[in-house]
Amino acid sequence: MAEKKTTPANTHGLFEKQNLWLMLLGVVVIAIGMLLMVGGKSKDPSVFNYDEVYSGLRISVAPVLIIIGLGIEIYAIFKKPKA
């Protein structure tokens, strides 16, 4: 019969607490960027509101926030734990 492998009680997970907080921060920043892109709906479907759809907030700020959030996520994943 095969023996059961036991793990030591002091084993750590793949990520530390700081990594998990950074991942949570990245998700929040990405969510804020996505929420800033939402909208642009016109009350009258036959009228196109150019300024609302192509506002600087939706075209510039929101995508930059999403890229920053993805950068935070990548940093959080690759950050080495302290020895």
Sequence and secondary structure as in RCSB ss.txt:
>XXXX:A:sequence
MAEKKTTPANTHGLFEKQNLWLMLLGVVVIAIGMLLMVGGKSKDPSVFNYDEVYSGLRISVAPVLIIIGLGIEIY
AIFKKPKA
>XXXX:A:secstr
        TT   SS HHHHHHHHHHHHHHHHHHHHH     SSTT   HHHHT HIIIIIHHHHHHHHHHHHHH
HHH     
